[in-house]
Amino acid sequence: ETGVTQSPTHLIKTRGQQVTLRCSSQSGHNTVSWYQQALGQGPQFIFQYYREEENGRGNFPPRFSGLQFPNYSSELNVNALELDDSALYLCASSPTAGSTEAFFGQGTRLTVV
Amino acid sequence: QQQVKQSPQSLIVQKGGIPIINCAYENTAFDYFPWYQQFPGKGPALLIAIRPDVSEKKEGRFTISFNKSAKQFSLHIMDSQPGDSATYFCAARLSGTYKYIFGTGTRLKVLA
């Protein structure tokens, strides 16, 4: 176990709705990244947060947004859901700056219908 | 280019065989190359990783070979077991960030 927990594990939403996914980082980790993994594909980087600030972003539209809280837990918000947003959403936490490891949670399986 | 190309897409070996998974990259701004193992319904788990100044790293039955000039790296699994059946992803980290670029994955099946 990596100590990174995500909730919920599964979620079904309707196109156009909004969704919030949550991640609890491993203790002592101040960096969290979010990834989208479509079926049969590798994870795609969405964005990263370091000490509550967005610190890098991949090729995802602004309707994908996030938050990191003082306790380093994190949220991923997706507005105006589209069918193509159906995927496994993974968060990964990393120790303090300088570390190279990223530890992934089990993910949230989002289905948009 | 920020792509990492991974092959083969799938692989079947007999128990005890040595599956080899290959990855290639173009961007020289990568500074760390991990391999992840993913079982169905689970998140990726870090297996082994290498930096570009090292040509080979071995941990247990897993070995990474790294060819910096060719911009290629590969994973070898010695004495493979049915429990190794999973999807394997190579990845590369952009220097100075925590942004990882993943390959498309290799589905490995080890027959008993």
Chai-1 contact restraints between the chains, C-beta under 6 A:
chainA,res_idxA,chainB,res_idxB,connection_type,confidence,min_distance_angstrom,max_distance_angstrom,comment,restraint_id
A,T31,B,Y98,contact,1.0,0.0,6.0,A-B,restraint_1
A,S33,B,Y98,contact,1.0,0.0,6.0,A-B,restraint_2
A,G42,B,F89,contact,1.0,0.0,6.0,A-B,restraint_3
A,G42,B,F102,contact,1.0,0.0,6.0,A-B,restraint_4
A,G42,B,G103,contact,1.0,0.0,6.0,A-B,restraint_5
A,G42,B,T104,contact,1.0,0.0,6.0,A-B,restraint_6
A,G42,B,G105,contact,1.0,0.0,6.0,A-B,restraint_7
A,P43,B,F102,contact,1.0,0.0,6.0,A-B,restraint_8
A,F45,B,K99,contact,1.0,0.0,6.0,A-B,restraint_9
A,Q48,B,Y98,contact,1.0,0.0,6.0,A-B,restraint_10
A,G56,B,T97,contact,1.0,0.0,6.0,A-B,restraint_11
A,G56,B,K99,contact,1.0,0.0,6.0,A-B,restraint_12
A,L90,B,G43,contact,1.0,0.0,6.0,A-B,restraint_13
A,S94,B,Y98,contact,1.0,0.0,6.0,A-B,restraint_14
A,T100,B,Y32,contact,1.0,0.0,6.0,A-B,restraint_15
A,F104,B,G43,contact,1.0,0.0,6.0,A-B,restraint_16
A,F104,B,P44,contact,1.0,0.0,6.0,A-B,restraint_17
A,G105,B,G43,contact,1.0,0.0,6.0,A-B,restraint_18
A,Q106,B,K42,contact,1.0,0.0,6.0,A-B,restraint_19
A,Q106,B,G43,contact,1.0,0.0,6.0,A-B,restraint_20
A,G107,B,G43,contact,1.0,0.0,6.0,A-B,restraint_21
